[in-house]
Structure formats: structure tokens, C-alpha cells
Amino acid sequence: MSAISEVKTAVEGFRLWPAALDAAAQADLVAEVFARLEEAPLYRPQTPGGRPFSVQMSNFGPLGWVSDRGGYRYQPTHPQTGRAWPAIPAVLLDLWNDAVGGPRPPDACLVNLYREGAKMGLHQDRDEADLGAPVLSVSLGDTAMFRIGPAQGGRTTTLKLESGDLCALTGPARLARHGIDRVLEGSSRLIPGGGRLNLTLRVAG
């Protein structure tokens, strides 16, 4: 990626570009995201066991990741409004091309909003049709304590993801276990109302 430095990480295949987006680009992206969320409102999904997530979610793109008592899956419509998801912002598609590329563009962008102590337990991204395609994530707003470890189990590594950081799960790290232990509330003023916004691009279908 031009003018953006990738740093080495402890997990092979996990790629990190700190400060990939400058302050102006972050603010523009946040405004674009919240404009699209007018069409696809944030909601709080449930696990298949009926437990509500602590994060609020929505999606952009032809497909969106959802969770309810029927299981984890991708679908073309918002589960509450029944409408198609808004298009993925062009800036995110450009970031994908610059960072990870590949033969297919992403067809899903999961939007997670972390507020009021929200977190995400260790999990693997396994609901996609092509588990060889990379996963790209953009962090905006409050700093997150991110934990990642090998797919087969074992020791995990914790690092900070700050506003404007870009990271990817590729190669051996594509099925890495990862999650958000906590968010450092108040570390950024970027998100209206506070919190952390995470945008995750995937090839789902």
C-alpha cells in the first residue's frame, strides 16, 4: 500500500497497517457509514442460543452476516426491515484492493458498533463460502484490545487497534481465533455518541 507501512505481528498471516487512514479520511468514512445506517439501522442480534450480542450490528453489500435462533448465516436483506443492505462504500473497496486484492472483491461488510462495555469473544470467521479469501478490518473511534491466536488453539497475543488502523486475516491466520476483550472508552471523540466502529470486509458468497 503506497505510503502506508505494514508492521510485523506475532501471528503468521495476520497483517496490520497502523494509521492507514488519517484523521480527515476517518471522519469522512464515519459520516458515510452513518448515512448508510439510515437505510440499514443498527440492531442487536442474538446467538442461536438466544443470548443478545453486546455489540450493535448492521451490514453493507450484496450479503450481510446475521445471527439469530436459526444460526449464523449470510443473507441479502436486513432481518428487521426486510430491505436490501446498502452498497459498500467505495473507499472500503479501494482499501481492499490496496491491502489484500485477490480475484474477487468483497460482497459483505459487517458493521459493528461497540458502546457501553461491549466486547466480542474469541471466534473464527467460518461462515463464508471461500475460507481462503482474506478478511479485512477497519477500526474507527475508541481503541480496542484485540486478541488473536492460532486456529488450532494455543497461546494468544493481545494488541491495541486504534482509530484508522487496518488489519487483515490472510493465509495461516485466515481461521485464527480472534476477539475484542474490551474497548478503551473515551479514547476517541470520532464516533457520534462515543464508542468504536469496526468495519469487516469479507468474500461471503
C-alpha positions in Angstrom: 0.0 0.0 0.0 1.5 3.3 -1.0 2.8 5.5 1.8 1.4 3.1 4.4 3.7 0.8 6.3 2.7 -2.8 7.3 4.1 -4.0 10.6 5.2 -7.5 11.6 3.0 -9.4 14.0 3.3 -12.4 16.2 0.7 -14.4 14.2 1.8 -15.5 10.8 -0.7 -14.2 8.2 -2.2 -11.5 10.4 -1.3 -8.2 8.8 -1.5 -4.8 10.4 -1.3 -1.3 8.9 -1.3 1.3 11.8 -2.8 4.7 11.0 -3.8 3.6 7.5 -6.4 6.3 7.4 -5.6 9.9 8.5 -8.0 11.9 10.6 -9.8 13.5 7.7 -10.3 10.2 6.0 -11.6 8.7 9.2 -14.1 11.5 9.7 -15.3 11.2 6.1 -15.8 7.4 6.4 -17.7 7.7 9.7 -20.1 10.2 8.1 -20.6 7.9 5.1 -21.2 4.9 7.3 -23.8 6.6 9.5 -25.6 7.9 6.4 -25.9 4.3 5.1 -27.1 3.2 8.6 -30.2 5.4 8.0 -31.1 2.7 5.4 -30.0 -0.3 7.4 -30.4 0.6 11.1 -28.1 -0.9 13.7 -29.7 -3.7 15.7 -28.7 -6.1 18.5 -28.7 -9.7 17.1 -29.0 -12.9 19.2 -26.9 -16.0 19.3 -28.5 -19.3 18.3 -28.9 -19.9 22.0 -31.0 -16.7 22.4 -28.4 -14.6 24.1 -28.2 -10.9 22.8 -24.9 -9.7 21.5 -23.3 -6.8 23.4 -22.4 -5.1 20.1 -24.9 -3.5 17.7 -24.6 -4.6 14.1 -25.6 -3.9 10.5 -24.2 -4.7 7.1 -23.3 -3.2 3.7 -23.1 -5.0 0.4 -25.0 -7.7 -1.5 -24.8 -10.0 1.5 -24.9 -9.4 5.3 -23.9 -11.6 8.2 -26.7 -12.2 10.7 -27.3 -14.3 13.8 -30.5 -15.5 15.4 -32.1 -18.7 16.8 -31.8 -20.1 13.2 -28.0 -19.9 13.3 -25.2 -17.9 11.8 -25.5 -17.1 8.0 -25.3 -14.5 5.3 -28.5 -13.1 3.7 -29.3 -10.3 1.2 -31.8 -8.4 3.4 -31.9 -6.7 6.8 -33.6 -9.0 9.3 -35.8 -6.3 10.8 -36.6 -4.0 7.8 -36.6 -6.7 5.1 -34.8 -4.3 2.8 -31.6 -4.9 0.8 -28.4 -3.8 2.5 -26.8 -0.5 1.3 -23.8 -0.7 -1.0 -20.3 -1.0 0.4 -18.6 2.5 0.5 -16.1 2.9 -2.4 -13.3 3.9 0.0 -13.5 0.5 1.6 -13.3 -1.3 -1.7 -10.2 0.8 -2.5 -8.7 -0.2 0.8 -9.4 -3.9 0.0 -7.7 -3.6 -3.4 -4.7 -1.8 -2.0 -4.2 -4.1 1.0 -5.2 -7.6 0.0 -6.6 -7.6 -3.5 -7.4 -11.0 -4.8 -9.5 -12.4 -7.7 -12.8 -11.5 -6.1 -14.0 -8.2 -4.4 -15.7 -8.4 -1.0 -19.5 -8.9 -1.2 -20.1 -8.3 2.5 -19.2 -5.6 5.0 -20.1 -6.3 8.6 -20.6 -3.1 10.7 -20.1 -3.5 14.5 -20.7 -0.7 16.9 -19.2 -1.1 20.4 -20.6 1.0 23.2 -21.1 0.7 27.0 -18.7 -2.2 27.7 -19.4 -4.2 24.5 -16.9 -6.8 23.6 -16.5 -9.8 21.3 -15.5 -13.3 22.5 -12.8 -15.4 20.7 -14.3 -16.8 17.5 -13.3 -17.8 13.9 -14.8 -16.5 10.7 -16.1 -19.7 9.2 -19.4 -18.8 7.6 -18.0 -17.8 4.2 -18.1 -19.9 1.1 -14.4 -19.4 0.4 -12.3 -19.7 3.5 -9.2 -18.9 1.5 -10.2 -15.4 0.8 -8.8 -12.7 3.2 -10.8 -10.8 5.8 -10.0 -7.1 6.1 -11.0 -4.9 9.1 -11.0 -1.2 9.6 -11.1 0.3 13.2 -12.6 3.7 13.9 -13.1 5.5 17.2 -12.1 4.2 20.6 -9.1 1.9 20.9 -9.8 -1.8 21.2 -7.8 -4.5 23.0 -7.7 -7.2 20.3 -6.7 -10.8 21.0 -5.7 -13.3 18.4 -4.4 -16.9 18.4 -3.8 -19.9 16.1 -6.8 -21.6 14.6 -5.9 -24.9 16.3 -5.7 -23.3 19.8 -2.8 -22.3 22.0 -1.3 -19.1 23.2 -3.0 -15.8 22.1 -1.5 -12.4 21.5 -3.1 -9.1 22.6 -2.5 -5.8 20.8 -4.2 -2.4 20.5 -6.2 -1.5 17.5 -6.5 2.3 17.2 -8.7 4.5 15.1 -7.6 4.4 11.5 -5.8 1.1 11.8 -6.3 -1.6 9.2 -5.7 -5.3 9.7 -6.2 -8.5 7.7 -6.6 -12.2 8.3 -4.7 -13.9 5.5 -3.1 -17.3 4.8 -2.3 -19.2 8.0 -4.3 -16.6 10.0 -7.4 -16.7 7.9 -9.1 -19.0 10.5 -7.3 -17.6 13.5 -9.3 -17.2 16.7 -9.8 -13.5 17.5 -11.9 -11.2 19.5 -12.2 -7.9 21.3 -11.5 -8.2 25.1 -12.5 -4.6 25.8 -12.7 -1.1 24.4 -10.9 1.8 26.0 -13.9 4.1 26.3 -13.3 7.8 25.7 -10.0 7.3 23.9 -11.5 8.9 20.8 -14.2 11.5 20.0 -14.6 10.3 16.4 -17.9 8.4 16.7 -21.1 10.3 17.4 -22.2 9.3 20.9 -18.9 7.6 21.6 -17.6 4.1 21.1 -15.8 2.1 18.5 -16.9 1.3 14.9 -15.4 -1.8 13.2 -16.0 -2.5 9.5 -15.1 -6.0 8.3 -14.9 -6.9 4.6 -15.3 -10.5 3.5 -16.0 -12.6 0.4 -19.1 -14.3 1.7 -20.8 -15.9 -1.2 
